[in-house]
Structures are given as structure tokens and as C-alpha cells.
Amino acid sequence: MHPSIHPLLNSTPHYPSLLSSPYIRITFWLHVLYIYPNTLDPFLSISLFSVFFNFLHSTIIIASLSFPQQINMANLSSLLYIVFFVLCVITHYSSNAVTVYNVISFGAKANGIGDSTPAFINAWAAACASTGSTAIKVPKGRYLLGSLAFKGDCKSFDITFQIEGTLVAPADYGVLGKAKIWLSFEGVSHVTIVGGALDARGQSLWACKLAASNNCPTGATTLSFADSNNIRINGLLSRNSQMFHIVFSGCQNVHVEKVKIIAAGDSPNTDGIHVQLSSNVAITKSRIRTGDDCISIGPGTKDLWIERVECGPGHGISIGSLGKDTEELGVQNVTVKKAVFTGTQNGLRIKSWARPSNGFVQRVRFLGAVMNNVQNPILIDQNYCPHNNNCPTQVSGIKISDVIYRGIRGTSATQTAIKFDCSSKKPCTGIRLENVNLTCPDQVAQSSCTNAIGRTLGSIQPNGCL
């Protein structure tokens, strides 16, 4: 090939200078394709590979045709090394490819009538048995599901539920009511749920319970994770649960974000999210409207972060109830930040039964909460007994210490905006109020302290009783 055809090659033939620029460009492409594989869309990745191979192919042809004398074995070895490295990149991409299992392919019916339970079980079995990263796709539609359990010990190192439709429970509340859990994940790792809706259709069971009938089943939790780790839930909607909406028990490294939970304000025992025996759990940017605690925190919970959660109606964010058992793990390192409570029974609550226990609550931070017409904005209740039925007449053994309320503001629906009703056997210690401003529209707000030891900093309204 004559040099005039390629003006850039009119310089003196010197192989290293010829390929110096291409080598730099090859290095750039390898950096993009190998270092950032998980950030690229699959179709974009294919396009990048196509461009890269065309560039490499053109470079070799130009060099071999223009300077055959200089293309020796050493130069070819360098080029072959690059080709080998590219093959390694391809292998790396193959190992990171996601295998998608569509529940429709396993016989799921999107009409909300046909039972899709077997299809979901089989889709999970296929994904679990895969050796790579997998996704279970649920297209738009309504899928009728009975109680089912997704078991762990999977070969797949990453399973994602991509839900575009709605999973619905049977209309007969007795079908789930006797099962205790509708959708259960047991002993799983690196499971993600993205999008979608769960409709447990619990209204008829609520009506049965509110009518004080003796024939009502207890009801089922909608979604439960037990003994699992590295769990992610993003953008999920849970509505009308028979009992608790989402439960984490014995789990580590959990992140819940942008979840919506909806149930009637008078629906019994429909806690939004319950956490117990778990660590490193984060719940953020979520909206919870329910008939019980928006978030309830049980024994054995540590390193829990709650931020930007909107609660109401409901019973607030509660640590407890604790002290149900004599031998009980404590709750520690809990942060609730920038929560908003609207029309709730409680705001920030710690509650324990008045009976002996070796449990405890320590290192809790309530930061920047907003109260809108909340009955009990700040509450520690160590004589907890709902409905005043069969209440224990003993003293709570739960030790509460190192609790900070900072930057709490808003309105109380009752005169007592701050209430610390602590154990006479183990008084609350290290309670701290910092820059709290709670008012009552109809009367002067008050605070009440029993067996509570602590201090105040900054402006406190109502006046502190510590």
C-alpha cells in the first residue's frame, strides 16, 4: 500500500512510533471494557466490543501492508498478546452475564385467576440451580399465588426478582391465614426484589377480627426473610397484608429503599416492617400507612439505620415491645433520622412489658423528626399493655440507656408531648433532649418523667422534666 493513501503514515517507517498511538488507544478500550463491565448496558457492551475489534483489525492490516519488513515475530507476539487479553475480557463478560427466567415460560398466568404458585417455585428452582447471576422476571399482570417458600443454598451468587406486575393472594383469607407466611425466603443470600406490588387481600380477615369473632385465623405475614444476608428491596409496594407486611429475622446486610406499604388505619397487627435478631439493616425513603407500627424493632436488633421514612396512619416507629421473655437479646445502635409522622398514635416510642427480663436498649439516636398532630410524639413506656388486658403487675427488667432526641419538632395531639415512664427497678439513664420544639394547638404542651435520668441541651419545648 502506497503511503500517500494513508497521510498519517508518510513519516519514516518505524514500527514502535507507528503503533504508539494505537497502543494507547487499545489500553483505553481495555480499561473501559474490563474494569467497568457491570456498569454497561449489554447492547452498549456489544457495540463497544464491535468498535474495539474493528479498530484492532484495521491496525494490524495497516501495519502489515505498509511495513512488512518491520512486522517481525516480536511485534506479532505483542499483537497476539492483545488478542489473548481481549479473549480474557470476553470470558469475564460471559461470567457476568445475567440469565433471565420469565415466570410465563414456566406456566404462570397473568390473569389473576389461574394458580401461578408452581410456576414461581419452578422459576426459583431454575435460578437457584444456575451457576451465574440470574433474574426472575414477572411481566405486567396479576399473578395468583398461594403460600410458598424460596429456599437457600443456591448455586447462583445473585438472584433478582424483577417484578412489573402484581402478586395477589387467594380471596379466601383462610388459605393464607393458616400458613403464617405468604411469601417466605429462608436461608438465602444476595437476593434483590425490584419493583412490583404484593396484594395480600387482607380486608376480609380484618373485618373478622374487628367483629371480635372467635373463628378468625391469626393471619399471615406478607413477605418474610429468615436467616438470610445481603438482601435488597427497592420500589416494592405491599398492600392489605393480613398481618405484618415485611419481616426480617436473623438477617444481615439488608437495604430497603423506596418501599410503599398501605393498609387501613384500623387494620389490626399490620406492622409495616418488623426487624428482629438482625444487624446492618437500612430502611430509607419509604412511605408506610398502616394500622399498627410503621416500623417495629424487636429483640436482637443492632446497627439499624432508618432515614426519610414517612409514617401515618399507624402507631409510629417503635422499639419493642420488649420484655416478653425473661431471657432476651438487647437492642443497640439504632438511628432514626428525618422521619415524618402524620396523624399517628405515637411518634418515637420505646415500649416494654412490666415483667422481669435481662434485655436492654442502648445507643439510640432519634434525629430531626417532624410530628404532625401525633398523639404521643416522644414516648418511653415500660408499663406497656395494649388494651389493658391481662396486664402483668411486675416491674420491667429492660434497661434503657444512652438515648438522644435531637431536633424533634412539630405538633402533639395531646397535652403530654414528652413522656418517659421508666422502670423503677432499672431507671432510664443517659436520656438527652437537644433542641426539641413540640407544641399542642389547643393547650400548653407538657412533659412527664418517671424514673428517668438525663439532661437537656439547647431550647426545649415543652420544658424538660429530666
Secondary structure, DSSP 4 states (H G I P E B T S, - for coil): --GGGSGGG-S---HHHHHHHHHHHHHHHHIIIIISGGGS-HHHHHHHHHHHHHHHHHHHHHHHHH-TTT--HHHHHHHHHHHHHHHHHHHHHHHTPEEEEEGGGGT--TEEEEE-HHHHHHHHHHHHH-SSEEEEEE-SSEEE---EEEE---S-SEEEEEE-SEEE--SSHHHHHTTSEEEEEES-EEEEEES-EEE---HHHHHHHHTT-TT-----EEEEEES-EEEEEES-EEES-SS-SEEEES-EEEEEES-EEE--TT-TT--SEEEES-EEEEEEEEEEE-SS-SEEE-TT-EEEEEEEEEE-SSS-EEEEEE-SSSS---EEEEEEES-EEES-SEEEEEEE-SS----EEEEEEEES-EEEEESEEEEEESS--GGG-S---S----EEEEEEEES-EEEESSSEEEEEE--SSS-EEEEEEEEEEEE-SSS--EEEEESEEEEEEEEEESPP--
